[in-house]
Amino acid sequence: MPQYYKTRQWSHPQGYKYLAVWTNAVLLRFLIRRFTETLPSFEFRRKTQLDDAGRSVVSNIEEGYKRPTTKEYLEFLGFSQGSLEEIKGLCGQANQDGFLKSVPGSALADIGINLKEFKGRLEDSKGGDSKGVVPLEFLYPPLKSFKAVDITYEMFLELINKTDWLFRQTVDSLERKMAEEIPMSARERWLKAERERKLKEERGFDQGLRELMRQQGKIFTIDGYLEEEEARRRGLNEIDLP
């Protein structure tokens, strides 16, 4: 039976609240909910798909964060990324079908939303669940005056693309971490030690050879070892050994 390895630890059960990708996802879900409230009743399928996808992006980050291994965490982030891409497609369809307006050049800043400020407000709320969940409108005042008619396709794209970039950065970092965590077999550990030993020997040999050549008045250049005078005449500088 393969040995089970717990590779993740966290200092706070809600540490995901410090992640910019999570705070972006929370804001995206809020904006989606406000937008879908404006859809006509016969668009219930579109509304359900968007609301479910928005909830999925947030929930999978939260659930994945508490998973005991980096591999599992990455899997849940993958679910979130998939839901984010679904939202992007659904917003595009809503724009094409005339339910979501397009205003070229519009941005979240036009409705007073600053992603860094919003992240700070959610971080400040960390650990306050004992007093109940505080509505986002009270945590971040610009959302109080927000009207669904103000949201544009370009604003959704801005938030989606920035969130996608944060996902990719997070996944890349975790993949590097996972590569370090994967336990090695006895043979793999021996092979790694052998590679490191040989590399150390080669570096020692190269250093010794360089010192010997210097004693003979030679330096290492892109054309190999040359007499210093010859190297200067040809305009070649000393370089590190490959």
C-alpha positions as CSV (number, residue, x, y, z in Angstrom):
1,M,0.0,0.0,0.0
2,P,1.5,3.4,-1.0
3,Q,2.4,5.7,1.9
4,Y,0.2,8.7,2.5
5,Y,1.9,12.0,2.7
6,K,0.4,15.2,4.1
7,T,2.3,18.0,2.4
8,R,0.3,21.1,3.3
9,Q,0.0,23.1,6.5
10,W,-1.7,26.4,7.2
11,S,-1.5,28.8,10.2
12,H,-5.2,30.0,9.8
13,P,-8.2,27.9,8.6
14,Q,-9.3,30.9,6.4
15,G,-5.9,31.8,5.1
16,Y,-7.3,31.8,1.6
17,K,-8.7,35.3,2.4
18,Y,-5.2,36.6,2.0
19,L,-5.1,35.4,-1.6
20,A,-5.8,38.0,-4.3
21,V,-7.3,35.3,-6.5
22,W,-9.9,34.6,-3.9
23,T,-10.8,38.2,-3.3
24,N,-11.2,38.7,-7.0
25,A,-13.4,35.6,-7.2
26,V,-15.6,36.9,-4.4
27,L,-16.0,40.2,-6.2
28,L,-16.8,38.4,-9.5
29,R,-19.5,36.4,-7.8
30,F,-21.0,39.6,-6.4
31,L,-21.1,41.3,-9.8
32,I,-22.5,38.2,-11.5
33,R,-25.3,38.0,-8.9
34,R,-26.2,41.6,-9.5
35,F,-26.1,41.2,-13.2
36,T,-28.2,38.0,-13.3
37,E,-30.9,39.7,-11.1
38,T,-31.6,41.9,-14.2
39,L,-32.2,39.0,-16.6
40,P,-35.8,38.3,-17.6
41,S,-37.5,35.3,-16.1
42,F,-37.3,33.3,-19.3
43,E,-33.5,33.4,-19.1
44,F,-33.5,31.3,-15.9
45,R,-31.1,28.8,-17.5
46,R,-28.5,31.5,-18.2
47,K,-29.0,32.9,-14.7
48,T,-28.5,29.5,-13.1
49,Q,-25.4,28.7,-15.1
50,L,-23.7,32.1,-14.3
51,D,-24.6,32.0,-10.6
52,D,-23.4,28.4,-10.3
53,A,-20.1,29.1,-12.1
54,G,-19.5,32.2,-10.0
55,R,-20.1,30.2,-6.8
56,S,-17.9,27.3,-8.1
57,V,-14.8,29.6,-8.6
58,V,-15.0,30.8,-5.0
59,S,-15.9,27.5,-3.3
60,N,-13.2,25.4,-5.0
61,I,-10.5,27.8,-3.9
62,E,-11.8,27.5,-0.3
63,E,-12.2,23.8,-0.3
64,G,-8.9,23.2,-2.1
65,Y,-7.1,25.4,0.4
66,K,-8.0,23.0,3.2
67,R,-6.9,19.8,1.3
68,P,-4.0,18.0,2.9
69,T,-1.8,17.8,-0.2
70,T,-0.6,20.2,-2.8
71,K,-1.7,17.8,-5.5
72,E,-5.3,18.0,-4.3
73,Y,-5.2,21.8,-3.8
74,L,-4.1,22.1,-7.5
75,E,-7.0,19.9,-8.6
76,F,-9.5,22.2,-6.9
77,L,-7.8,25.3,-8.4
78,G,-8.2,23.6,-11.7
79,F,-12.0,23.3,-11.1
80,S,-12.0,27.0,-10.3
81,Q,-10.1,27.8,-13.5
82,G,-12.6,25.8,-15.5
83,S,-15.6,27.6,-14.0
84,L,-13.8,31.0,-14.6
85,E,-13.5,30.1,-18.3
86,E,-17.2,29.1,-18.3
87,I,-18.1,32.5,-17.0
88,K,-16.0,34.2,-19.7
89,G,-17.9,32.3,-22.3
90,L,-21.3,33.0,-20.8
91,C,-20.6,36.7,-20.5
92,G,-19.6,36.7,-24.2
93,Q,-22.9,35.0,-25.1
94,A,-24.8,37.5,-22.9
95,N,-23.2,40.3,-24.7
96,Q,-24.0,38.8,-28.1
97,D,-27.6,38.2,-27.1
98,G,-28.1,41.8,-26.0
99,F,-28.3,41.2,-22.2
100,L,-24.9,42.6,-21.3
101,K,-23.9,45.9,-22.8
102,S,-20.5,46.6,-24.3
103,V,-18.8,50.0,-23.7
104,P,-15.3,49.9,-25.2
105,G,-12.7,51.4,-22.9
106,S,-14.8,51.0,-19.8
107,A,-13.1,49.6,-16.6
108,L,-13.9,48.7,-13.0
109,A,-12.4,52.0,-12.0
110,D,-15.3,53.7,-13.7
111,I,-17.6,52.4,-11.0
112,G,-15.2,53.1,-8.2
113,I,-13.8,49.6,-7.8
114,N,-10.1,49.2,-6.9
115,L,-9.1,45.6,-6.6
116,K,-6.3,46.2,-4.1
117,E,-8.6,48.2,-1.8
118,F,-11.2,45.5,-2.1
119,K,-8.7,42.8,-1.2
120,G,-7.6,44.8,1.9
121,R,-11.2,45.1,3.1
122,L,-11.7,41.4,2.9
123,E,-8.5,40.7,4.7
124,D,-9.6,43.0,7.5
125,S,-12.7,40.8,7.9
126,K,-10.6,37.7,8.4
127,G,-11.5,35.9,11.6
128,G,-14.8,37.8,12.1
129,D,-17.1,35.0,11.3
130,S,-18.2,34.7,14.9
131,K,-20.1,37.9,14.5
132,G,-21.7,36.7,11.3
133,V,-20.9,37.3,7.6
134,V,-20.7,41.0,6.8
135,P,-22.3,41.9,3.5
136,L,-19.8,43.1,0.9
137,E,-21.6,46.4,0.4
138,F,-20.7,47.3,4.0
139,L,-17.1,46.0,3.8
140,Y,-16.4,47.9,0.6
141,P,-18.5,51.2,0.3
142,P,-18.2,51.6,-3.5
143,L,-20.5,48.5,-3.8
144,K,-23.3,50.3,-2.0
145,S,-23.8,52.7,-4.8
146,F,-23.2,50.1,-7.5
147,K,-26.1,49.5,-10.0
148,A,-26.3,46.5,-12.2
149,V,-27.0,48.7,-15.2
150,D,-23.5,50.1,-14.8
151,I,-21.7,46.8,-15.4
152,T,-20.3,46.2,-18.8
153,Y,-18.9,43.3,-20.8
154,E,-15.4,45.0,-20.7
155,M,-15.6,45.2,-16.9
156,F,-16.3,41.5,-16.6
157,L,-13.5,40.7,-19.0
158,E,-11.1,42.9,-17.0
159,L,-11.9,41.1,-13.7
160,I,-11.9,37.6,-15.4
161,N,-8.6,38.1,-17.1
162,K,-6.9,39.5,-14.0
163,T,-8.2,36.6,-12.0
164,D,-7.1,34.1,-14.6
165,W,-3.6,35.6,-14.4
166,L,-3.6,35.2,-10.6
167,F,-4.7,31.6,-11.0
168,R,-1.9,30.8,-13.4
169,Q,0.7,32.4,-11.1
170,T,-0.7,30.5,-8.1
171,V,-0.7,27.2,-10.0
172,D,2.8,27.7,-11.3
173,S,4.1,28.3,-7.7
174,L,2.3,25.3,-6.3
175,E,3.5,23.0,-9.1
176,R,7.1,24.0,-8.3
177,K,6.4,23.3,-4.6
178,M,4.8,19.9,-5.4
179,A,7.9,18.9,-7.5
180,E,10.0,19.4,-4.3
181,E,7.5,17.5,-2.1
182,I,7.1,14.3,-4.1
183,P,8.8,11.6,-2.1
184,M,11.7,9.8,-3.9
185,S,12.4,6.1,-3.8
186,A,15.7,4.9,-2.5
187,R,17.1,4.5,-6.0
188,E,16.0,8.1,-7.0
189,R,17.7,9.4,-3.9
190,W,20.9,7.5,-4.8
191,L,20.8,8.8,-8.4
192,K,20.3,12.4,-7.1
193,A,23.3,12.0,-4.8
194,E,25.4,10.6,-7.6
195,R,24.5,13.5,-9.9
196,E,25.4,16.0,-7.2
197,R,28.7,14.2,-6.4
198,K,29.7,14.1,-10.1
199,L,28.8,17.7,-10.5
200,K,30.9,18.7,-7.5
201,E,33.8,16.6,-8.9
202,E,33.5,18.2,-12.3
203,R,33.5,21.7,-10.8
204,G,36.5,20.9,-8.7
205,F,38.4,19.6,-11.8
206,D,37.5,22.6,-13.8
207,Q,38.6,24.9,-11.1
208,G,41.9,23.0,-10.7
209,L,42.5,23.1,-14.5
210,R,41.8,26.8,-14.6
211,E,44.4,27.5,-11.8
212,L,46.9,25.3,-13.7
213,M,46.4,27.2,-16.9
214,R,46.7,30.5,-15.2
215,Q,50.1,29.4,-13.8
216,Q,51.1,28.8,-17.4
217,G,49.9,32.2,-18.5
218,K,46.7,31.0,-20.2
219,I,43.0,32.0,-19.8
220,F,39.8,30.4,-20.9
221,T,37.9,32.2,-23.7
222,I,35.2,31.4,-26.2
223,D,37.9,29.9,-28.3
224,G,39.2,27.7,-25.5
225,Y,42.4,28.2,-23.5
226,L,44.8,30.8,-25.1
227,E,47.9,32.6,-24.0
228,E,46.9,35.8,-22.3
229,E,48.8,37.9,-24.8
230,E,47.2,36.1,-27.8
231,A,43.7,36.5,-26.2
232,R,44.3,40.3,-25.8
233,R,45.5,40.6,-29.4
234,R,42.3,38.9,-30.6
235,G,40.1,40.9,-28.3
236,L,38.9,37.9,-26.3
237,N,38.1,38.2,-22.6
238,E,38.3,35.5,-20.0
239,I,34.9,33.7,-19.4
240,D,33.6,31.2,-16.9
241,L,33.9,27.6,-17.7
242,P,30.6,26.0,-19.0
